Amino acid sequence: MEDSMGMRIKYLRQKHNFTQREVGEFLDISQSLLAKVESNERNLDITKILKLCDLFNVSEEYLIFGKGNYDKNTIAFRKDNKSINLKTIARMNRIINNLKYMKELYEENYTDD
């Protein structure tokens, strides 16, 4: 497992086949700042961390602390759709996570145990 948030960001970025430039543009930061974040020389503010969580479909707990898991099933989808911009991918992931949460709520409240 990656030991620091910067290392996790780099790992996830590479797993999703995104460049530093692409992710930097998505976060509205420079490629060089993202490189410093990935090498643990700089930190991101919480709004940028939350944007990365949506982009990579991971929890805040995973990205910040390395606890928990991330949904590896979405990686193949992203690699096949490189032409889709990163904002669209992040929005789709947010929708997917909301649907999962709604399903959990439904199962807790409306299914027989």
FIMARDO-990866 format. One record per residue (C-alpha): residue number from 1; residue in three letters; x, y, z. Coordinates in Angstrom, 1 decimal. Example, Ala and Ser with C-alpha at 12.3 -4.5 7.8 and 13.67 -1.06 7.14 Angstrom:
BEGIN
nr 1	rest ALA	x 12.3	y -4.5	z 7.8 $
nr 2	rest SER	x 13.7	y -1.1	z 7.1 $
This chain:
BEGIN
nr 1	rest MET	x 0.0	y 0.0	z 0.0 $
nr 2	rest GLU	x 1.2	y 3.5	z -0.7 $
nr 3	rest ASP	x 2.4	y 5.2	z 2.5 $
nr 4	rest SER	x 1.5	y 8.8	z 1.9 $
nr 5	rest MET	x -1.3	y 10.7	z 0.3 $
nr 6	rest GLY	x 1.0	y 11.9	z -2.4 $
nr 7	rest MET	x 2.0	y 8.4	z -3.2 $
nr 8	rest ARG	x -1.6	y 7.3	z -3.4 $
nr 9	rest ILE	x -2.5	y 10.2	z -5.7 $
nr 10	rest LYS	x 0.4	y 9.2	z -8.0 $
nr 11	rest TYR	x -0.6	y 5.5	z -7.9 $
nr 12	rest LEU	x -4.2	y 6.2	z -8.7 $
nr 13	rest ARG	x -3.3	y 8.7	z -11.4 $
nr 14	rest GLN	x -1.1	y 6.2	z -13.1 $
nr 15	rest LYS	x -3.6	y 3.3	z -12.7 $
nr 16	rest HIS	x -6.2	y 5.4	z -14.4 $
nr 17	rest ASN	x -3.7	y 6.3	z -17.2 $
nr 18	rest PHE	x -3.9	y 10.1	z -16.6 $
nr 19	rest THR	x -1.0	y 12.5	z -17.0 $
nr 20	rest GLN	x 0.0	y 15.0	z -14.3 $
nr 21	rest ARG	x -1.0	y 17.7	z -16.8 $
nr 22	rest GLU	x -4.5	y 16.3	z -17.2 $
nr 23	rest VAL	x -5.1	y 15.9	z -13.4 $
nr 24	rest GLY	x -3.5	y 19.3	z -12.8 $
nr 25	rest GLU	x -5.9	y 21.0	z -15.3 $
nr 26	rest PHE	x -8.8	y 19.1	z -13.6 $
nr 27	rest LEU	x -7.8	y 20.5	z -10.2 $
nr 28	rest ASP	x -6.9	y 23.9	z -11.6 $
nr 29	rest ILE	x -3.3	y 23.7	z -10.5 $
nr 30	rest SER	x -0.1	y 23.4	z -12.4 $
nr 31	rest GLN	x 1.6	y 20.2	z -13.4 $
nr 32	rest SER	x 4.6	y 21.1	z -11.3 $
nr 33	rest LEU	x 2.5	y 21.6	z -8.2 $
nr 34	rest LEU	x 0.9	y 18.2	z -8.7 $
nr 35	rest ALA	x 4.4	y 16.7	z -9.0 $
nr 36	rest LYS	x 5.3	y 18.3	z -5.7 $
nr 37	rest VAL	x 2.1	y 16.9	z -4.1 $
nr 38	rest GLU	x 2.9	y 13.5	z -5.4 $
nr 39	rest SER	x 6.4	y 13.7	z -3.9 $
nr 40	rest ASN	x 5.0	y 15.0	z -0.6 $
nr 41	rest GLU	x 6.6	y 18.4	z -0.9 $
nr 42	rest ARG	x 3.2	y 20.2	z -1.0 $
nr 43	rest ASN	x -0.4	y 19.6	z 0.2 $
nr 44	rest LEU	x -3.7	y 20.1	z -1.4 $
nr 45	rest ASP	x -6.7	y 21.9	z 0.2 $
nr 46	rest ILE	x -9.8	y 19.9	z 1.0 $
nr 47	rest THR	x -11.8	y 21.0	z -2.0 $
nr 48	rest LYS	x -9.1	y 19.6	z -4.3 $
nr 49	rest ILE	x -8.9	y 16.4	z -2.3 $
nr 50	rest LEU	x -12.6	y 15.9	z -2.6 $
nr 51	rest LYS	x -12.4	y 16.5	z -6.4 $
nr 52	rest LEU	x -9.7	y 13.7	z -6.6 $
nr 53	rest CYS	x -11.9	y 11.4	z -4.6 $
nr 54	rest ASP	x -14.7	y 11.9	z -7.1 $
nr 55	rest LEU	x -12.3	y 11.4	z -10.0 $
nr 56	rest PHE	x -10.6	y 8.3	z -8.7 $
nr 57	rest ASN	x -13.8	y 6.9	z -7.0 $
nr 58	rest VAL	x -12.2	y 6.6	z -3.6 $
nr 59	rest SER	x -13.2	y 7.6	z -0.2 $
nr 60	rest GLU	x -11.7	y 10.6	z 1.6 $
nr 61	rest GLU	x -10.4	y 8.1	z 4.2 $
nr 62	rest TYR	x -8.6	y 6.1	z 1.6 $
nr 63	rest LEU	x -7.0	y 9.1	z -0.1 $
nr 64	rest ILE	x -5.9	y 10.9	z 3.1 $
nr 65	rest PHE	x -5.1	y 8.0	z 5.4 $
nr 66	rest GLY	x -4.8	y 5.0	z 3.2 $
nr 67	rest LYS	x -7.5	y 3.1	z 5.0 $
nr 68	rest GLY	x -10.2	y 1.2	z 3.2 $
nr 69	rest ASN	x -10.3	y 0.4	z -0.5 $
nr 70	rest TYR	x -11.2	y 1.8	z -3.8 $
nr 71	rest ASP	x -13.4	y 0.5	z -6.6 $
nr 72	rest LYS	x -11.0	y -1.2	z -9.0 $
nr 73	rest ASN	x -13.8	y -2.1	z -11.4 $
nr 74	rest THR	x -14.1	y 1.4	z -12.8 $
nr 75	rest ILE	x -10.5	y 1.6	z -14.0 $
nr 76	rest ALA	x -11.3	y -0.4	z -17.2 $
nr 77	rest PHE	x -14.1	y 1.9	z -18.0 $
nr 78	rest ARG	x -11.9	y 5.0	z -17.8 $
nr 79	rest LYS	x -9.1	y 3.5	z -19.8 $
nr 80	rest ASP	x -11.5	y 2.7	z -22.6 $
nr 81	rest ASN	x -13.0	y 6.2	z -22.6 $
nr 82	rest LYS	x -9.9	y 8.4	z -22.5 $
nr 83	rest SER	x -11.7	y 10.9	z -24.7 $
nr 84	rest ILE	x -14.2	y 11.7	z -21.9 $
nr 85	rest ASN	x -12.9	y 14.7	z -19.9 $
nr 86	rest LEU	x -12.0	y 14.3	z -16.3 $
nr 87	rest LYS	x -14.9	y 16.4	z -15.0 $
nr 88	rest THR	x -17.3	y 14.1	z -16.7 $
nr 89	rest ILE	x -15.6	y 11.1	z -15.2 $
nr 90	rest ALA	x -15.8	y 12.7	z -11.7 $
nr 91	rest ARG	x -19.5	y 13.5	z -12.1 $
nr 92	rest MET	x -20.3	y 9.9	z -13.3 $
nr 93	rest ASN	x -18.4	y 8.5	z -10.2 $
nr 94	rest ARG	x -20.4	y 10.8	z -7.9 $
nr 95	rest ILE	x -23.6	y 9.6	z -9.5 $
nr 96	rest ILE	x -22.6	y 6.0	z -9.1 $
nr 97	rest ASN	x -21.7	y 6.5	z -5.4 $
nr 98	rest ASN	x -25.0	y 8.3	z -4.8 $
nr 99	rest LEU	x -26.8	y 5.3	z -6.4 $
nr 100	rest LYS	x -24.9	y 2.9	z -4.2 $
nr 101	rest TYR	x -25.8	y 4.9	z -1.1 $
nr 102	rest MET	x -29.5	y 5.1	z -2.1 $
nr 103	rest LYS	x -29.5	y 1.3	z -2.6 $
nr 104	rest GLU	x -28.0	y 0.8	z 0.9 $
nr 105	rest LEU	x -30.7	y 3.0	z 2.4 $
nr 106	rest TYR	x -33.4	y 1.2	z 0.6 $
nr 107	rest GLU	x -32.1	y -2.2	z 1.7 $
nr 108	rest GLU	x -31.8	y -1.0	z 5.3 $
nr 109	rest ASN	x -35.4	y 0.4	z 5.4 $
nr 110	rest TYR	x -37.4	y -1.7	z 3.0 $
nr 111	rest THR	x -36.1	y -5.2	z 2.8 $
nr 112	rest ASP	x -37.1	y -8.1	z 5.0 $
nr 113	rest ASP	x -34.4	y -9.4	z 7.2 $
